Amino acid sequence: MGGTSGTVVDVKNIFQVALKTNSSGILLCHCHPSGNTDASDADIKITRKIVTAGHFLDISILDHIILTSETYSSMADKGILPSVNI
């Protein structure tokens, strides 16, 4: 849940649904109302945290997509989807 300038991401809630559905991989997405599809430092940081948690649960993060009213941007397509460094 978020506002126009920020959001709180509860990683436990993301994986709660993934575990209940026995998922082996998930796609993340969120909206940028500003229309800017560039991933922010905060976007990359939370994605890295989610990717790391997924690693321990054997759940792959396939992509993180940023949506606007006109277009989208894929972290995987841009080569900026964080990887696990353990």
Residue frames as a rotation matrix with the C-alpha (Angstrom) as fourth column:
MET 1
0.583 0.813 0.000 0.00
0.813 -0.583 0.000 0.00
0.000 0.000 -1.000 0.00
GLY 2
-0.521 -0.841 -0.146 1.27
0.830 -0.540 0.143 3.43
-0.199 -0.046 0.979 -0.76
GLY 3
0.398 0.541 -0.741 0.66
0.313 -0.839 -0.444 7.05
-0.862 -0.056 -0.503 -1.34
THR 4
0.992 0.044 0.116 1.69
0.124 -0.348 -0.929 9.34
0.000 0.936 -0.351 -4.14
SER 5
0.520 -0.849 0.098 5.25
-0.736 -0.503 -0.453 9.80
0.433 0.163 -0.886 -2.92
GLY 6
-0.606 -0.779 0.160 6.09
-0.759 0.506 -0.411 6.54
0.239 -0.370 -0.898 -1.20
THR 7
0.492 0.749 -0.444 5.02
-0.555 0.663 0.502 3.12
0.670 -0.001 0.742 -0.07
VAL 8
-0.149 -0.468 0.871 5.63
-0.904 0.422 0.073 0.44
-0.402 -0.776 -0.486 2.52
VAL 9
0.172 0.119 -0.978 6.38
-0.655 0.755 -0.023 -3.06
0.736 0.645 0.208 1.23
ASP 10
0.241 -0.037 0.970 5.84
-0.850 0.473 0.230 -5.96
-0.468 -0.880 0.083 3.61
VAL 11
-0.470 -0.554 -0.687 7.99
-0.828 0.546 0.126 -8.78
0.305 0.628 -0.716 2.24
LYS 12
-0.873 0.180 0.453 6.24
-0.132 0.808 -0.575 -11.30
-0.469 -0.562 -0.681 4.51
ASN 13
0.108 0.991 -0.076 2.89
-0.316 -0.038 -0.948 -10.54
-0.943 0.126 0.309 2.84
ILE 14
0.129 -0.136 -0.982 4.36
-0.992 -0.031 -0.126 -11.03
-0.013 0.990 -0.139 -0.63
PHE 15
-0.720 -0.527 -0.451 5.68
-0.551 0.830 -0.089 -14.46
0.421 0.185 -0.888 0.23
GLN 16
-0.585 0.608 0.536 2.63
-0.349 0.408 -0.844 -15.43
-0.732 -0.681 -0.026 2.26
VAL 17
0.485 0.792 -0.370 0.58
-0.663 0.057 -0.747 -15.55
-0.570 0.608 0.553 -0.93
ALA 18
0.056 -0.553 -0.831 3.38
-0.908 0.318 -0.273 -17.23
0.416 0.770 -0.484 -2.89
LEU 19
-0.883 -0.415 0.220 3.74
-0.470 0.761 -0.448 -19.96
0.018 -0.499 -0.867 -0.26
LYS 20
-0.247 0.878 0.410 -0.01
-0.394 0.295 -0.870 -20.56
-0.885 -0.377 0.273 0.02
THR 21
0.710 0.532 -0.461 -0.21
-0.600 0.115 -0.792 -21.06
-0.368 0.839 0.400 -3.75
ASN 22
0.471 -0.611 0.636 2.95
0.328 0.791 0.517 -23.22
-0.819 -0.035 0.573 -3.87
SER 23
0.980 -0.087 -0.181 4.54
-0.199 -0.531 -0.823 -20.80
-0.024 0.843 -0.538 -6.36
SER 24
0.424 -0.894 0.140 7.98
0.846 0.447 0.292 -21.45
-0.324 -0.005 0.946 -7.75
GLY 25
-0.738 -0.627 0.249 8.32
0.674 -0.701 0.233 -17.93
0.028 0.340 0.940 -9.13
ILE 26
0.325 0.844 -0.428 6.58
0.786 -0.492 -0.374 -14.57
-0.526 -0.215 -0.823 -8.88
LEU 27
-0.269 -0.277 0.922 6.39
0.721 -0.693 0.002 -11.29
0.638 0.666 0.387 -10.79
LEU 28
-0.264 0.150 -0.953 6.49
0.740 -0.602 -0.300 -8.03
-0.618 -0.784 0.048 -8.88
CYS 29
-0.355 0.100 0.930 4.88
0.703 -0.627 0.335 -4.87
0.617 0.772 0.153 -10.18
HIS 30
-0.089 0.382 -0.920 3.98
0.772 -0.557 -0.306 -1.45
-0.629 -0.738 -0.245 -8.92
CYS 31
0.551 0.455 0.700 2.77
0.798 -0.534 -0.281 1.86
0.246 0.713 -0.657 -10.28
HIS 32
-0.634 -0.633 -0.444 4.64
0.675 -0.733 0.081 5.14
-0.377 -0.249 0.892 -10.73
PRO 33
0.423 0.904 -0.062 1.87
0.773 -0.396 -0.496 7.77
-0.473 0.162 -0.866 -10.96
SER 34
0.109 -0.467 -0.877 4.50
-0.124 -0.882 0.454 10.32
-0.986 0.059 -0.154 -12.04
GLY 35
0.949 0.235 -0.212 4.80
-0.241 0.102 -0.965 8.61
-0.205 0.967 0.153 -15.42
ASN 36
0.116 -0.980 -0.161 8.53
-0.979 -0.086 -0.185 8.02
0.167 0.179 -0.970 -14.92
THR 37
0.899 0.279 -0.337 9.35
-0.274 0.960 0.063 4.34
0.341 0.036 0.939 -15.50
ASP 38
-0.081 -0.993 -0.090 12.91
-0.372 0.114 -0.921 4.53
0.925 -0.041 -0.378 -14.15
ALA 39
0.529 0.164 -0.833 13.53
0.597 0.626 0.502 2.29
0.604 -0.762 0.233 -11.14
SER 40
0.633 -0.286 0.720 14.45
-0.566 -0.804 0.179 4.38
0.528 -0.521 -0.671 -8.11
ASP 41
-0.535 -0.845 0.000 17.17
-0.540 0.341 -0.770 3.43
0.650 -0.412 -0.639 -5.65
ALA 42
-0.416 0.472 0.777 14.39
-0.794 0.228 -0.564 2.44
-0.443 -0.851 0.280 -3.23
ASP 43
0.663 0.660 -0.353 12.79
-0.745 0.542 -0.388 0.24
-0.065 0.520 0.852 -5.93
ILE 44
0.225 -0.680 -0.698 16.08
-0.410 0.584 -0.701 -1.57
0.884 0.444 -0.147 -6.50
LYS 45
-0.688 -0.511 0.515 16.79
-0.650 0.118 -0.751 -1.89
0.323 -0.851 -0.413 -2.77
ILE 46
-0.032 0.746 0.665 13.42
-0.814 0.367 -0.451 -3.48
-0.581 -0.555 0.595 -1.94
THR 47
0.739 0.250 -0.626 13.67
-0.618 0.621 -0.482 -5.72
0.268 0.743 0.613 -4.99
ARG 48
-0.253 -0.912 -0.323 17.08
-0.504 0.409 -0.761 -6.93
0.826 -0.030 -0.563 -3.79
LYS 49
-0.636 0.083 0.767 15.56
-0.745 0.191 -0.639 -7.68
-0.199 -0.978 -0.060 -0.36
ILE 50
0.438 0.886 0.152 12.69
-0.762 0.456 -0.460 -9.63
-0.477 0.086 0.875 -1.96
VAL 51
0.496 -0.355 -0.792 15.04
-0.573 0.552 -0.606 -11.54
0.652 0.755 0.071 -4.29
THR 52
-0.608 -0.782 0.140 17.18
-0.587 0.324 -0.742 -12.55
0.535 -0.533 -0.656 -1.30
ALA 53
-0.331 0.577 0.747 14.16
-0.758 0.308 -0.574 -13.72
-0.562 -0.756 0.335 0.69
GLY 54
0.675 0.617 -0.405 12.92
-0.730 0.475 -0.492 -15.66
-0.111 0.628 0.771 -2.33
HIS 55
-0.062 -0.807 -0.588 16.28
-0.679 0.465 -0.568 -17.38
0.732 0.364 -0.576 -2.63
PHE 56
-0.822 -0.283 0.494 15.88
-0.569 0.436 -0.697 -18.87
-0.018 -0.854 -0.520 0.86
LEU 57
-0.076 0.899 0.432 12.34
-0.519 0.335 -0.786 -20.02
-0.851 -0.284 0.441 0.03
ASP 58
-0.736 -0.278 0.617 13.24
0.359 0.612 0.704 -21.41
-0.574 0.740 -0.351 -3.43
ILE 59
0.488 0.858 0.159 10.90
0.697 -0.275 -0.662 -18.87
-0.524 0.434 -0.733 -5.04
SER 60
-0.533 -0.725 0.437 12.37
0.834 -0.363 0.416 -17.02
-0.143 0.586 0.798 -8.02
ILE 61
0.201 0.498 -0.843 11.62
0.097 -0.867 -0.489 -13.37
-0.975 0.016 -0.223 -8.67
LEU 62
0.129 -0.075 0.989 11.09
0.907 0.411 -0.087 -13.42
-0.400 0.908 0.122 -12.42
ASP 63
-0.416 -0.220 0.883 10.76
0.627 -0.772 0.103 -9.67
0.659 0.596 0.459 -12.96
HIS 64
-0.233 0.403 -0.885 9.82
0.694 -0.569 -0.442 -6.39
-0.682 -0.717 -0.147 -11.34
ILE 65
-0.353 0.243 0.903 7.66
0.840 -0.343 0.421 -4.26
0.412 0.908 -0.083 -13.62
ILE 66
-0.660 0.152 -0.736 7.02
0.308 -0.839 -0.449 -0.55
-0.686 -0.523 0.506 -13.13
LEU 67
-0.190 0.735 0.651 3.71
0.980 0.097 0.176 0.61
0.066 0.671 -0.738 -14.58
THR 68
-0.861 0.131 -0.491 2.49
-0.042 -0.981 -0.189 4.05
-0.506 -0.142 0.851 -15.62
SER 69
0.147 0.987 -0.071 -0.75
-0.139 -0.050 -0.989 5.09
-0.979 0.155 0.129 -17.28
GLU 70
0.588 0.054 -0.807 0.98
-0.765 -0.288 -0.576 5.01
-0.263 0.956 -0.128 -20.66
THR 71
0.306 -0.626 -0.717 3.76
-0.523 0.519 -0.676 2.41
0.795 0.582 -0.169 -20.55
TYR 72
0.987 -0.067 0.147 5.84
-0.088 0.540 0.837 0.07
-0.136 -0.839 0.527 -18.42
SER 73
0.177 -0.974 -0.143 9.45
-0.848 -0.077 -0.524 -0.81
0.499 0.214 -0.840 -17.66
SER 74
0.945 0.095 -0.313 10.89
0.017 0.942 0.335 -4.23
0.327 -0.322 0.889 -16.86
MET 75
0.511 -0.804 0.305 13.89
-0.740 -0.231 0.632 -4.56
-0.437 -0.549 -0.712 -14.55
ALA 76
0.294 -0.385 0.875 14.69
0.262 0.913 0.314 -7.91
-0.919 0.137 0.370 -16.16
ASP 77
0.753 0.044 0.657 14.62
0.658 -0.049 -0.751 -6.43
-0.001 0.998 -0.066 -19.69
LYS 78
0.841 -0.433 0.323 16.86
-0.358 -0.895 -0.268 -3.56
0.405 0.110 -0.908 -18.59
GLY 79
0.214 -0.792 -0.571 19.29
0.344 0.608 -0.715 -5.96
0.914 -0.043 0.403 -16.90
ILE 80
-0.482 -0.385 0.787 18.85
-0.505 -0.612 -0.609 -4.35
0.716 -0.691 0.100 -13.47
LEU 81
0.726 0.680 -0.099 16.92
-0.346 0.487 0.802 -7.11
0.594 -0.548 0.589 -11.70
PRO 82
0.076 -0.775 0.627 19.09
-0.995 -0.095 0.003 -7.70
0.058 -0.625 -0.779 -8.62
SER 83
0.253 -0.090 -0.963 20.66
-0.162 0.978 -0.134 -11.10
0.954 0.190 0.232 -8.11
VAL 84
0.993 0.098 0.072 21.39
-0.093 0.232 0.968 -12.97
0.078 -0.968 0.239 -4.90
ASN 85
0.116 -0.993 0.009 24.91
-0.366 -0.051 -0.929 -12.55
0.923 0.105 -0.370 -3.52
ILE 86
0.828 0.213 0.519 25.15
-0.560 0.270 0.783 -15.06
0.026 -0.939 0.343 -0.72
